[in-house]
């Protein structure tokens, strides 16, 4: 998924990504 990349580009999504960091890490693996 490209969620982490979008989060880096958008500050709003970045905040959401910081609230659910484990989910992104699990998706990346």
C-alpha positions as CSV (number, residue, x, y, z in Angstrom):
1,X,0.0,0.0,0.0
2,X,1.1,3.6,-0.6
3,X,-0.4,4.9,2.7
4,X,3.0,5.9,4.2
5,X,4.0,7.8,1.1
6,X,0.7,9.7,1.0
7,X,1.0,10.4,4.7
8,X,4.4,12.0,4.1
9,X,3.0,14.2,1.4
10,X,-0.1,15.2,3.3
11,X,0.2,16.6,6.9
12,X,-3.4,15.7,7.7
13,X,-2.9,12.1,6.7
14,X,0.4,12.2,8.5
15,X,-1.4,12.8,11.8
16,X,-3.6,9.8,11.1
17,X,-0.6,7.7,10.3
18,X,1.0,8.6,13.6
19,X,-2.1,7.4,15.4
20,X,-1.9,4.0,13.7
21,X,1.8,3.4,13.1
22,X,1.6,-0.4,13.8
23,X,-1.0,-0.9,11.0
24,X,1.3,0.8,8.5
25,X,4.3,-1.3,9.7
26,X,2.2,-4.5,9.4
27,X,1.1,-3.6,5.9
28,X,4.6,-2.8,4.8
29,X,5.9,-6.2,6.0
